[in-house]
């Protein structure tokens, strides 16, 4: 079963105290930008998951969806910053 968009986007968080406020995979310090860079350089999803055993496929799909939504149109507002 596929996760819906809202469930995927909940995997991405923004906190000004983590990675200078860049979007990260919740519970990690892995930025969306970093994961997208790995994919862009031909690193397979399986290799990423092997390198970072705490990740699951939906985390990578969440990064792709976040990037897609961010680029889709200017009306998309990224998730609000978490209060610490």
PDB file of N, CA, C and O in Angstrom, chain B, residues numbered from 101:
ATOM      1  N   UNK B 101       0.849  -1.184   0.000  1.00  0.00           N
ATOM      2  CA  UNK B 101       0.000   0.000   0.000  1.00  0.00           C
ATOM      3  C   UNK B 101       0.892   1.245   0.000  1.00  0.00           C
ATOM      4  O   UNK B 101       1.911   1.297   0.689  1.00  0.00           O
ATOM      5  N   UNK B 102       0.495   2.219  -0.768  1.00  0.00           N
ATOM      6  CA  UNK B 102       1.274   3.440  -0.880  1.00  0.00           C
ATOM      7  C   UNK B 102       0.844   4.436   0.192  1.00  0.00           C
ATOM      8  O   UNK B 102      -0.336   4.550   0.522  1.00  0.00           O
ATOM      9  N   UNK B 103       1.814   5.142   0.718  1.00  0.00           N
ATOM     10  CA  UNK B 103       1.517   6.200   1.683  1.00  0.00           C
ATOM     11  C   UNK B 103       0.922   7.387   0.932  1.00  0.00           C
ATOM     12  O   UNK B 103       1.287   7.649  -0.214  1.00  0.00           O
ATOM     13  N   UNK B 104       0.006   8.102   1.581  1.00  0.00           N
ATOM     14  CA  UNK B 104      -0.535   9.293   0.922  1.00  0.00           C
ATOM     15  C   UNK B 104       0.437  10.450   1.108  1.00  0.00           C
ATOM     16  O   UNK B 104       1.365  10.383   1.913  1.00  0.00           O
ATOM     17  N   UNK B 105       0.201  11.506   0.348  1.00  0.00           N
ATOM     18  CA  UNK B 105       1.112  12.653   0.363  1.00  0.00           C
ATOM     19  C   UNK B 105       1.311  13.240   1.755  1.00  0.00           C
ATOM     20  O   UNK B 105       2.435  13.569   2.135  1.00  0.00           O
ATOM     21  N   UNK B 106       0.231  13.373   2.514  1.00  0.00           N
ATOM     22  CA  UNK B 106       0.342  13.969   3.845  1.00  0.00           C
ATOM     23  C   UNK B 106       1.216  13.112   4.753  1.00  0.00           C
ATOM     24  O   UNK B 106       2.041  13.633   5.503  1.00  0.00           O
ATOM     25  N   UNK B 107       1.030  11.788   4.681  1.00  0.00           N
ATOM     26  CA  UNK B 107       1.842  10.899   5.504  1.00  0.00           C
ATOM     27  C   UNK B 107       3.315  10.998   5.126  1.00  0.00           C
ATOM     28  O   UNK B 107       4.189  11.003   5.993  1.00  0.00           O
ATOM     29  N   UNK B 108       3.583  11.076   3.829  1.00  0.00           N
ATOM     30  CA  UNK B 108       4.974  11.202   3.389  1.00  0.00           C
ATOM     31  C   UNK B 108       5.571  12.515   3.856  1.00  0.00           C
ATOM     32  O   UNK B 108       6.689  12.541   4.370  1.00  0.00           O
ATOM     33  N   UNK B 109       4.838  13.602   3.682  1.00  0.00           N
ATOM     34  CA  UNK B 109       5.377  14.912   4.049  1.00  0.00           C
ATOM     35  C   UNK B 109       5.607  15.047   5.551  1.00  0.00           C
ATOM     36  O   UNK B 109       6.436  15.853   5.972  1.00  0.00           O
ATOM     37  N   UNK B 110       4.890  14.275   6.366  1.00  0.00           N
ATOM     38  CA  UNK B 110       5.121  14.302   7.810  1.00  0.00           C
ATOM     39  C   UNK B 110       6.489  13.738   8.179  1.00  0.00           C
ATOM     40  O   UNK B 110       6.971  13.953   9.291  1.00  0.00           O
ATOM     41  N   UNK B 111       7.113  13.021   7.252  1.00  0.00           N
ATOM     42  CA  UNK B 111       8.450  12.473   7.483  1.00  0.00           C
ATOM     43  C   UNK B 111       9.531  13.535   7.348  1.00  0.00           C
ATOM     44  O   UNK B 111      10.673  13.311   7.747  1.00  0.00           O
ATOM     45  N   UNK B 112       9.178  14.699   6.783  1.00  0.00           N
ATOM     46  CA  UNK B 112      10.127  15.789   6.591  1.00  0.00           C
ATOM     47  C   UNK B 112       9.844  16.859   7.636  1.00  0.00           C
ATOM     48  O   UNK B 112       8.693  17.236   7.853  1.00  0.00           O
ATOM     49  N   UNK B 113      10.884  17.338   8.271  1.00  0.00           N
ATOM     50  CA  UNK B 113      10.717  18.352   9.302  1.00  0.00           C
ATOM     51  C   UNK B 113      11.703  19.497   9.082  1.00  0.00           C
ATOM     52  O   UNK B 113      12.766  19.320   8.488  1.00  0.00           O
ATOM     53  N   UNK B 114      11.326  20.658   9.571  1.00  0.00           N
ATOM     54  CA  UNK B 114      12.188  21.839   9.501  1.00  0.00           C
ATOM     55  C   UNK B 114      12.292  22.415  10.908  1.00  0.00           C
ATOM     56  O   UNK B 114      11.289  22.727  11.550  1.00  0.00           O
ATOM     57  N   UNK B 115      13.525  22.546  11.364  1.00  0.00           N
ATOM     58  CA  UNK B 115      13.776  23.089  12.691  1.00  0.00           C
ATOM     59  C   UNK B 115      15.031  23.941  12.584  1.00  0.00           C
ATOM     60  O   UNK B 115      16.084  23.451  12.176  1.00  0.00           O
ATOM     61  N   UNK B 116      14.926  25.197  12.945  1.00  0.00           N
ATOM     62  CA  UNK B 116      16.058  26.111  12.788  1.00  0.00           C
ATOM     63  C   UNK B 116      17.297  25.654  13.552  1.00  0.00           C
ATOM     64  O   UNK B 116      18.401  26.106  13.250  1.00  0.00           O
ATOM     65  N   UNK B 117      17.139  24.770  14.532  1.00  0.00           N
ATOM     66  CA  UNK B 117      18.275  24.299  15.322  1.00  0.00           C
ATOM     67  C   UNK B 117      18.884  23.005  14.782  1.00  0.00           C
ATOM     68  O   UNK B 117      19.876  22.514  15.321  1.00  0.00           O
ATOM     69  N   UNK B 118      18.302  22.462  13.738  1.00  0.00           N
ATOM     70  CA  UNK B 118      18.829  21.240  13.125  1.00  0.00           C
ATOM     71  C   UNK B 118      19.217  21.547  11.695  1.00  0.00           C
ATOM     72  O   UNK B 118      18.381  21.955  10.889  1.00  0.00           O
ATOM     73  N   UNK B 119      20.484  21.352  11.381  1.00  0.00           N
ATOM     74  CA  UNK B 119      21.019  21.551  10.030  1.00  0.00           C
ATOM     75  C   UNK B 119      20.665  22.934   9.481  1.00  0.00           C
ATOM     76  O   UNK B 119      20.338  23.079   8.303  1.00  0.00           O
ATOM     77  N   UNK B 120      20.733  23.932  10.334  1.00  0.00           N
ATOM     78  CA  UNK B 120      20.514  25.337   9.979  1.00  0.00           C
ATOM     79  C   UNK B 120      19.135  25.542   9.331  1.00  0.00           C
ATOM     80  O   UNK B 120      18.971  26.397   8.460  1.00  0.00           O
ATOM     81  N   UNK B 121      18.165  24.759   9.762  1.00  0.00           N
ATOM     82  CA  UNK B 121      16.801  24.940   9.279  1.00  0.00           C
ATOM     83  C   UNK B 121      16.493  24.308   7.943  1.00  0.00           C
ATOM     84  O   UNK B 121      15.413  24.526   7.394  1.00  0.00           O
ATOM     85  N   UNK B 122      17.420  23.524   7.400  1.00  0.00           N
ATOM     86  CA  UNK B 122      17.139  22.824   6.143  1.00  0.00           C
ATOM     87  C   UNK B 122      16.153  21.692   6.413  1.00  0.00           C
ATOM     88  O   UNK B 122      16.152  21.122   7.504  1.00  0.00           O
ATOM     89  N   UNK B 123      15.318  21.362   5.439  1.00  0.00           N
ATOM     90  CA  UNK B 123      14.406  20.231   5.622  1.00  0.00           C
ATOM     91  C   UNK B 123      15.195  18.927   5.781  1.00  0.00           C
ATOM     92  O   UNK B 123      16.095  18.631   4.995  1.00  0.00           O
ATOM     93  N   UNK B 124      14.844  18.164   6.801  1.00  0.00           N
ATOM     94  CA  UNK B 124      15.511  16.893   7.071  1.00  0.00           C
ATOM     95  C   UNK B 124      14.479  15.785   7.228  1.00  0.00           C
ATOM     96  O   UNK B 124      13.294  16.037   7.443  1.00  0.00           O
ATOM     97  N   UNK B 125      14.960  14.562   7.115  1.00  0.00           N
ATOM     98  CA  UNK B 125      14.110  13.417   7.405  1.00  0.00           C
ATOM     99  C   UNK B 125      13.951  13.365   8.922  1.00  0.00           C
ATOM    100  O   UNK B 125      14.934  13.345   9.663  1.00  0.00           O
ATOM    101  N   UNK B 126      12.704  13.342   9.367  1.00  0.00           N
ATOM    102  CA  UNK B 126      12.387  13.382  10.802  1.00  0.00           C
ATOM    103  C   UNK B 126      13.227  12.367  11.571  1.00  0.00           C
ATOM    104  O   UNK B 126      13.348  11.208  11.172  1.00  0.00           O
ATOM    105  N   UNK B 127      13.802  12.821  12.676  1.00  0.00           N
ATOM    106  CA  UNK B 127      14.582  11.953  13.541  1.00  0.00           C
ATOM    107  C   UNK B 127      16.012  11.727  13.069  1.00  0.00           C
ATOM    108  O   UNK B 127      16.747  10.931  13.652  1.00  0.00           O
ATOM    109  N   UNK B 128      16.403  12.435  12.005  1.00  0.00           N
ATOM    110  CA  UNK B 128      17.769  12.290  11.496  1.00  0.00           C
ATOM    111  C   UNK B 128      18.362  13.673  11.263  1.00  0.00           C
ATOM    112  O   UNK B 128      17.702  14.691  11.473  1.00  0.00           O
ATOM    113  N   UNK B 129      19.596  13.692  10.833  1.00  0.00           N
ATOM    114  CA  UNK B 129      20.242  14.919  10.395  1.00  0.00           C
ATOM    115  C   UNK B 129      20.517  14.827   8.894  1.00  0.00           C
ATOM    116  O   UNK B 129      21.375  15.536   8.367  1.00  0.00           O
ATOM    117  N   UNK B 130      19.791  13.957   8.220  1.00  0.00           N
ATOM    118  CA  UNK B 130      19.922  13.794   6.773  1.00  0.00           C
ATOM    119  C   UNK B 130      18.990  14.767   6.080  1.00  0.00           C
ATOM    120  O   UNK B 130      17.769  14.685   6.218  1.00  0.00           O
ATOM    121  N   UNK B 131      19.581  15.693   5.330  1.00  0.00           N
ATOM    122  CA  UNK B 131      18.754  16.692   4.659  1.00  0.00           C
ATOM    123  C   UNK B 131      18.140  16.122   3.391  1.00  0.00           C
ATOM    124  O   UNK B 131      18.669  15.194   2.778  1.00  0.00           O
ATOM    125  N   UNK B 132      17.008  16.705   3.017  1.00  0.00           N
ATOM    126  CA  UNK B 132      16.367  16.372   1.751  1.00  0.00           C
ATOM    127  C   UNK B 132      17.373  16.610   0.627  1.00  0.00           C
ATOM    128  O   UNK B 132      17.504  15.795  -0.286  1.00  0.00           O
ATOM    129  N   UNK B 133      18.074  17.726   0.704  1.00  0.00           N
ATOM    130  CA  UNK B 133      19.074  18.084  -0.302  1.00  0.00           C
ATOM    131  C   UNK B 133      20.132  16.990  -0.447  1.00  0.00           C
ATOM    132  O   UNK B 133      20.510  16.643  -1.566  1.00  0.00           O
ATOM    133  N   UNK B 134      20.606  16.452   0.656  1.00  0.00           N
ATOM    134  CA  UNK B 134      21.634  15.414   0.632  1.00  0.00           C
ATOM    135  C   UNK B 134      21.121  14.149  -0.053  1.00  0.00           C
ATOM    136  O   UNK B 134      21.794  13.581  -0.913  1.00  0.00           O
ATOM    137  N   UNK B 135      19.928  13.717   0.334  1.00  0.00           N
ATOM    138  CA  UNK B 135      19.343  12.505  -0.254  1.00  0.00           C
ATOM    139  C   UNK B 135      19.117  12.703  -1.754  1.00  0.00           C
ATOM    140  O   UNK B 135      19.416  11.811  -2.548  1.00  0.00           O
ATOM    141  N   UNK B 136      18.594  13.864  -2.144  1.00  0.00           N
ATOM    142  CA  UNK B 136      18.387  14.138  -3.567  1.00  0.00           C
ATOM    143  C   UNK B 136      19.718  14.148  -4.313  1.00  0.00           C
ATOM    144  O   UNK B 136      19.802  13.672  -5.445  1.00  0.00           O
ATOM    145  N   UNK B 137      20.748  14.687  -3.684  1.00  0.00           N
ATOM    146  CA  UNK B 137      22.071  14.688  -4.299  1.00  0.00           C
ATOM    147  C   UNK B 137      22.594  13.280  -4.534  1.00  0.00           C
ATOM    148  O   UNK B 137      23.172  12.989  -5.582  1.00  0.00           O
ATOM    149  N   UNK B 138      22.387  12.405  -3.550  1.00  0.00           N
ATOM    150  CA  UNK B 138      22.806  11.016  -3.733  1.00  0.00           C
ATOM    151  C   UNK B 138      22.087  10.388  -4.921  1.00  0.00           C
ATOM    152  O   UNK B 138      22.709   9.750  -5.770  1.00  0.00           O
ATOM    153  N   UNK B 139      20.778  10.576  -4.971  1.00  0.00           N
ATOM    154  CA  UNK B 139      19.997  10.024  -6.081  1.00  0.00           C
ATOM    155  C   UNK B 139      20.437  10.613  -7.415  1.00  0.00           C
ATOM    156  O   UNK B 139      20.542   9.895  -8.409  1.00  0.00           O
ATOM    157  N   UNK B 140      20.692  11.911  -7.439  1.00  0.00           N
ATOM    158  CA  UNK B 140      21.103  12.593  -8.660  1.00  0.00           C
ATOM    159  C   UNK B 140      22.449  12.084  -9.172  1.00  0.00           C
ATOM    160  O   UNK B 140      22.726  12.122 -10.371  1.00  0.00           O
ATOM    161  N   UNK B 141      23.279  11.608  -8.247  1.00  0.00           N
ATOM    162  CA  UNK B 141      24.591  11.088  -8.636  1.00  0.00           C
ATOM    163  C   UNK B 141      24.567   9.586  -8.897  1.00  0.00           C
ATOM    164  O   UNK B 141      25.615   8.948  -9.000  1.00  0.00           O
ATOM    165  N   UNK B 142      23.366   9.030  -9.003  1.00  0.00           N
ATOM    166  CA  UNK B 142      23.233   7.633  -9.401  1.00  0.00           C
ATOM    167  C   UNK B 142      23.284   6.613  -8.287  1.00  0.00           C
ATOM    168  O   UNK B 142      23.320   5.410  -8.545  1.00  0.00           O
ATOM    169  N   UNK B 143      23.288   7.083  -7.048  1.00  0.00           N
ATOM    170  CA  UNK B 143      23.261   6.143  -5.929  1.00  0.00           C
ATOM    171  C   UNK B 143      21.847   5.559  -5.860  1.00  0.00           C
ATOM    172  O   UNK B 143      20.864   6.299  -5.850  1.00  0.00           O
ATOM    173  N   UNK B 144      21.754   4.249  -5.813  1.00  0.00           N
ATOM    174  CA  UNK B 144      20.437   3.607  -5.803  1.00  0.00           C
ATOM    175  C   UNK B 144      19.759   3.767  -4.441  1.00  0.00           C
ATOM    176  O   UNK B 144      20.408   3.991  -3.419  1.00  0.00           O
ATOM    177  N   UNK B 145      18.446   3.643  -4.466  1.00  0.00           N
ATOM    178  CA  UNK B 145      17.682   3.703  -3.227  1.00  0.00           C
ATOM    179  C   UNK B 145      18.141   2.592  -2.285  1.00  0.00           C
ATOM    180  O   UNK B 145      18.260   2.802  -1.078  1.00  0.00           O
ATOM    181  N   UNK B 146      18.396   1.419  -2.839  1.00  0.00           N
ATOM    182  CA  UNK B 146      18.831   0.294  -2.025  1.00  0.00           C
ATOM    183  C   UNK B 146      20.175   0.585  -1.348  1.00  0.00           C
ATOM    184  O   UNK B 146      20.379   0.236  -0.185  1.00  0.00           O
ATOM    185  N   UNK B 147      21.088   1.224  -2.083  1.00  0.00           N
ATOM    186  CA  UNK B 147      22.396   1.562  -1.514  1.00  0.00           C
ATOM    187  C   UNK B 147      22.252   2.590  -0.398  1.00  0.00           C
ATOM    188  O   UNK B 147      22.948   2.506   0.614  1.00  0.00           O
ATOM    189  N   UNK B 148      21.355   3.560  -0.571  1.00  0.00           N
ATOM    190  CA  UNK B 148      21.117   4.563   0.470  1.00  0.00           C
ATOM    191  C   UNK B 148      20.552   3.894   1.718  1.00  0.00           C
ATOM    192  O   UNK B 148      20.986   4.174   2.835  1.00  0.00           O
ATOM    193  N   UNK B 149      19.591   3.016   1.519  1.00  0.00           N
ATOM    194  CA  UNK B 149      18.976   2.323   2.656  1.00  0.00           C
ATOM    195  C   UNK B 149      19.984   1.421   3.363  1.00  0.00           C
ATOM    196  O   UNK B 149      19.918   1.254   4.581  1.00  0.00           O
ATOM    197  N   UNK B 150      20.906   0.847   2.616  1.00  0.00           N
ATOM    198  CA  UNK B 150      21.940   0.002   3.211  1.00  0.00           C
ATOM    199  C   UNK B 150      22.919   0.850   4.025  1.00  0.00           C
ATOM    200  O   UNK B 150      23.351   0.445   5.104  1.00  0.00           O
ATOM    201  N   UNK B 151      23.262   2.015   3.506  1.00  0.00           N
ATOM    202  CA  UNK B 151      24.210   2.909   4.186  1.00  0.00           C
ATOM    203  C   UNK B 151      23.601   3.528   5.451  1.00  0.00           C
ATOM    204  O   UNK B 151      24.302   3.769   6.434  1.00  0.00           O
ATOM    205  N   UNK B 152      22.298   3.778   5.412  1.00  0.00           N
ATOM    206  CA  UNK B 152      21.592   4.405   6.535  1.00  0.00           C
ATOM    207  C   UNK B 152      20.459   3.478   6.972  1.00  0.00           C
ATOM    208  O   UNK B 152      19.312   3.678   6.574  1.00  0.00           O
ATOM    209  N   UNK B 153      20.769   2.461   7.791  1.00  0.00           N
ATOM    210  CA  UNK B 153      19.799   1.425   8.134  1.00  0.00           C
ATOM    211  C   UNK B 153      18.531   1.929   8.835  1.00  0.00           C
ATOM    212  O   UNK B 153      17.524   1.221   8.847  1.00  0.00           O
ATOM    213  N   UNK B 154      18.555   3.118   9.413  1.00  0.00           N
ATOM    214  CA  UNK B 154      17.358   3.648  10.064  1.00  0.00           C
ATOM    215  C   UNK B 154      16.321   4.175   9.081  1.00  0.00           C
ATOM    216  O   UNK B 154      15.170   4.411   9.449  1.00  0.00           O
ATOM    217  N   UNK B 155      16.734   4.360   7.827  1.00  0.00           N
ATOM    218  CA  UNK B 155      15.818   4.884   6.813  1.00  0.00           C
ATOM    219  C   UNK B 155      14.980   3.770   6.211  1.00  0.00           C
ATOM    220  O   UNK B 155      15.368   2.602   6.206  1.00  0.00           O
ATOM    221  N   UNK B 156      13.828   4.164   5.707  1.00  0.00           N
ATOM    222  CA  UNK B 156      12.956   3.260   4.944  1.00  0.00           C
ATOM    223  C   UNK B 156      12.642   3.937   3.613  1.00  0.00           C
ATOM    224  O   UNK B 156      12.863   5.136   3.442  1.00  0.00           O
ATOM    225  N   UNK B 157      12.127   3.150   2.679  1.00  0.00           N
ATOM    226  CA  UNK B 157      11.835   3.685   1.346  1.00  0.00           C
ATOM    227  C   UNK B 157      10.954   4.923   1.397  1.00  0.00           C
ATOM    228  O   UNK B 157      11.161   5.862   0.628  1.00  0.00           O
ATOM    229  N   UNK B 158       9.976   4.936   2.294  1.00  0.00           N
ATOM    230  CA  UNK B 158       9.080   6.090   2.374  1.00  0.00           C
ATOM    231  C   UNK B 158       9.827   7.369   2.740  1.00  0.00           C
ATOM    232  O   UNK B 158       9.381   8.458   2.376  1.00  0.00           O
ATOM    233  N   UNK B 159      10.951   7.268   3.451  1.00  0.00           N
ATOM    234  CA  UNK B 159      11.743   8.459   3.749  1.00  0.00           C
ATOM    235  C   UNK B 159      12.306   9.056   2.458  1.00  0.00           C
ATOM    236  O   UNK B 159      12.312  10.274   2.279  1.00  0.00           O
ATOM    237  N   UNK B 160      12.769   8.204   1.580  1.00  0.00           N
ATOM    238  CA  UNK B 160      13.313   8.679   0.305  1.00  0.00           C
ATOM    239  C   UNK B 160      12.193   9.211  -0.578  1.00  0.00           C
ATOM    240  O   UNK B 160      12.344  10.249  -1.224  1.00  0.00           O
ATOM    241  N   UNK B 161      11.067   8.498  -0.606  1.00  0.00           N
ATOM    242  CA  UNK B 161       9.916   8.998  -1.364  1.00  0.00           C
ATOM    243  C   UNK B 161       9.462  10.349  -0.824  1.00  0.00           C
ATOM    244  O   UNK B 161       9.040  11.215  -1.590  1.00  0.00           O
ATOM    245  N   UNK B 162       9.547  10.532   0.493  1.00  0.00           N
ATOM    246  CA  UNK B 162       9.163  11.806   1.106  1.00  0.00           C
ATOM    247  C   UNK B 162      10.073  12.930   0.617  1.00  0.00           C
ATOM    248  O   UNK B 162       9.608  14.040   0.360  1.00  0.00           O
ATOM    249  N   UNK B 163      11.360  12.646   0.489  1.00  0.00           N
ATOM    250  CA  UNK B 163      12.298  13.656  -0.032  1.00  0.00           C
ATOM    251  C   UNK B 163      11.929  14.045  -1.455  1.00  0.00           C
ATOM    252  O   UNK B 163      11.930  15.226  -1.802  1.00  0.00           O
ATOM    253  N   UNK B 164      11.617  13.060  -2.270  1.00  0.00           N
ATOM    254  CA  UNK B 164      11.228  13.333  -3.658  1.00  0.00           C
ATOM    255  C   UNK B 164       9.930  14.136  -3.722  1.00  0.00           C
ATOM    256  O   UNK B 164       9.816  15.082  -4.502  1.00  0.00           O
ATOM    257  N   UNK B 165       8.959  13.756  -2.902  1.00  0.00           N
ATOM    258  CA  UNK B 165       7.687  14.473  -2.889  1.00  0.00           C
ATOM    259  C   UNK B 165       7.869  15.903  -2.398  1.00  0.00           C
ATOM    260  O   UNK B 165       7.293  16.834  -2.960  1.00  0.00           O
ATOM    261  N   UNK B 166       8.673  16.081  -1.344  1.00  0.00           N
ATOM    262  CA  UNK B 166       8.925  17.421  -0.819  1.00  0.00           C
ATOM    263  C   UNK B 166       9.533  18.304  -1.902  1.00  0.00           C
ATOM    264  O   UNK B 166       9.103  19.442  -2.093  1.00  0.00           O
ATOM    265  N   UNK B 167      10.524  17.788  -2.606  1.00  0.00           N
ATOM    266  CA  UNK B 167      11.165  18.549  -3.680  1.00  0.00           C
ATOM    267  C   UNK B 167      10.168  18.859  -4.786  1.00  0.00           C
ATOM    268  O   UNK B 167      10.139  19.975  -5.304  1.00  0.00           O
ATOM    269  N   UNK B 168       9.365  17.890  -5.144  1.00  0.00           N
ATOM    270  CA  UNK B 168       8.359  18.084  -6.187  1.00  0.00           C
ATOM    271  C   UNK B 168       7.354  19.159  -5.795  1.00  0.00           C
ATOM    272  O   UNK B 168       7.036  20.037  -6.596  1.00  0.00           O
ATOM    273  N   UNK B 169       6.857  19.092  -4.573  1.00  0.00           N
ATOM    274  CA  UNK B 169       5.886  20.083  -4.096  1.00  0.00           C
ATOM    275  C   UNK B 169       6.514  21.467  -4.017  1.00  0.00           C
ATOM    276  O   UNK B 169       5.872  22.468  -4.334  1.00  0.00           O
ATOM    277  N   UNK B 170       7.757  21.516  -3.596  1.00  0.00           N
ATOM    278  CA  UNK B 170       8.440  22.804  -3.477  1.00  0.00           C
ATOM    279  C   UNK B 170       8.599  23.467  -4.833  1.00  0.00           C
ATOM    280  O   UNK B 170       8.481  24.687  -4.955  1.00  0.00           O
ATOM    281  N   UNK B 171       8.866  22.668  -5.844  1.00  0.00           N
ATOM    282  CA  UNK B 171       9.065  23.199  -7.187  1.00  0.00           C
ATOM    283  C   UNK B 171       7.772  23.374  -7.976  1.00  0.00           C
ATOM    284  O   UNK B 171       7.739  24.097  -8.972  1.00  0.00           O
ATOM    285  N   UNK B 172       6.726  22.718  -7.535  1.00  0.00           N
ATOM    286  CA  UNK B 172       5.465  22.696  -8.279  1.00  0.00           C
ATOM    287  C   UNK B 172       4.882  24.081  -8.508  1.00  0.00           C
ATOM    288  O   UNK B 172       4.557  24.451  -9.636  1.00  0.00           O
ATOM    289  N   UNK B 173       4.756  24.829  -7.447  1.00  0.00           N
ATOM    290  CA  UNK B 173       4.231  26.183  -7.584  1.00  0.00           C
ATOM    291  C   UNK B 173       4.578  26.996  -6.338  1.00  0.00           C
ATOM    292  O   UNK B 173       4.876  26.446  -5.277  1.00  0.00           O
ATOM    293  N   UNK B 174       4.532  28.264  -6.489  1.00  0.00           N
ATOM    294  CA  UNK B 174       4.928  29.165  -5.404  1.00  0.00           C
ATOM    295  C   UNK B 174       3.927  29.170  -4.261  1.00  0.00           C
ATOM    296  O   UNK B 174       4.236  29.682  -3.186  1.00  0.00           O
ATOM    297  N   UNK B 175       2.742  28.617  -4.461  1.00  0.00           N
ATOM    298  CA  UNK B 175       1.744  28.653  -3.401  1.00  0.00           C
ATOM    299  C   UNK B 175       1.983  27.581  -2.344  1.00  0.00           C
ATOM    300  O   UNK B 175       1.396  27.652  -1.264  1.00  0.00           O
ATOM    301  N   UNK B 176       2.830  26.587  -2.623  1.00  0.00           N
ATOM    302  CA  UNK B 176       3.132  25.556  -1.637  1.00  0.00           C
ATOM    303  C   UNK B 176       3.962  26.167  -0.517  1.00  0.00           C
ATOM    304  O   UNK B 176       4.987  26.800  -0.769  1.00  0.00           O
ATOM    305  N   UNK B 177       3.519  25.977   0.709  1.00  0.00           N
ATOM    306  CA  UNK B 177       4.249  26.482   1.859  1.00  0.00           C
ATOM    307  C   UNK B 177       4.841  25.296   2.590  1.00  0.00           C
ATOM    308  O   UNK B 177       4.093  24.442   3.066  1.00  0.00           O
ATOM    309  N   UNK B 178       6.178  25.211   2.697  1.00  0.00           N
ATOM    310  CA  UNK B 178       6.786  24.092   3.414  1.00  0.00           C
ATOM    311  C   UNK B 178       6.261  24.007   4.834  1.00  0.00           C
ATOM    312  O   UNK B 178       5.693  24.956   5.372  1.00  0.00           O
ATOM    313  N   UNK B 179       6.470  22.845   5.419  1.00  0.00           N
ATOM    314  CA  UNK B 179       6.027  22.608   6.789  1.00  0.00           C
ATOM    315  C   UNK B 179       6.564  23.689   7.716  1.00  0.00           C
ATOM    316  O   UNK B 179       7.680  24.174   7.532  1.00  0.00           O
ATOM    317  N   UNK B 180       5.783  24.059   8.693  1.00  0.00           N
ATOM    318  CA  UNK B 180       6.231  25.064   9.648  1.00  0.00           C
ATOM    319  C   UNK B 180       7.369  24.540  10.503  1.00  0.00           C
ATOM    320  O   UNK B 180       7.517  23.332  10.689  1.00  0.00           O
ATOM    321  N   UNK B 181       8.148  25.433  11.007  1.00  0.00           N
ATOM    322  CA  UNK B 181       9.265  25.050  11.871  1.00  0.00           C
ATOM    323  C   UNK B 181       8.724  24.505  13.184  1.00  0.00           C
ATOM    324  O   UNK B 181       7.715  24.989  13.697  1.00  0.00           O
ATOM    325  N   UNK B 182       9.382  23.520  13.711  1.00  0.00           N
ATOM    326  CA  UNK B 182       8.970  22.944  14.991  1.00  0.00           C
ATOM    327  C   UNK B 182       9.448  23.806  16.130  1.00  0.00           C
ATOM    328  O   UNK B 182      10.547  24.358  16.101  1.00  0.00           O
ATOM    329  N   UNK B 183       8.614  23.911  17.119  1.00  0.00           N
ATOM    330  CA  UNK B 183       9.027  24.634  18.330  1.00  0.00           C
ATOM    331  C   UNK B 183       9.944  23.736  19.140  1.00  0.00           C
ATOM    332  O   UNK B 183       9.707  22.533  19.254  1.00  0.00           O
ATOM    333  N   UNK B 184      10.970  24.312  19.690  1.00  0.00           N
ATOM    334  CA  UNK B 184      11.923  23.512  20.491  1.00  0.00           C
ATOM    335  C   UNK B 184      11.880  23.981  21.915  1.00  0.00           C
ATOM    336  O   UNK B 184      12.598  23.450  22.762  1.00  0.00           O
TER     337      UNK B 184
END
